[in-house]
Amino acid sequence: PRPWWDFSKERKATLAKDAPLTLW
């Protein structure tokens, strides 16, 4: 199993692609 921060980075990358302006 991967550490939680791997999933966190993956999730953030997905969110950035799906809604690039939401968090910026």
HELIX and SHEET records of a PDB file:
HELIX    1   1 TRP A    4  ASP A   18  1                                  15    
END                                                                             
